[in-house]
Amino acid sequence: MFTGIAATQLSAFDPQSATILQGTIAAAAVINELIAVIAAKKGFEWAGELNQHRVDTLGELQTNEI
């Protein structure tokens, strides 16, 4: 949404820069999501919440390995 607003405002003055701006913001969003996923996984590892074992309703051992 904000990318569209920024690109629309910029396109009146410099259409080529507006296109570059849209691509840059999209790429930054993807990189941000990758970093967030890696950081979240590391946080769960440090908290000891990955690779935990639990017993299901039939009494069998199950693992929650990711």
Beta strands, then each sheet from edge to edge (+ up, - down):
strand 1: 53-55
strand 2: 61-63
sheet 1: 1+ 2-
end
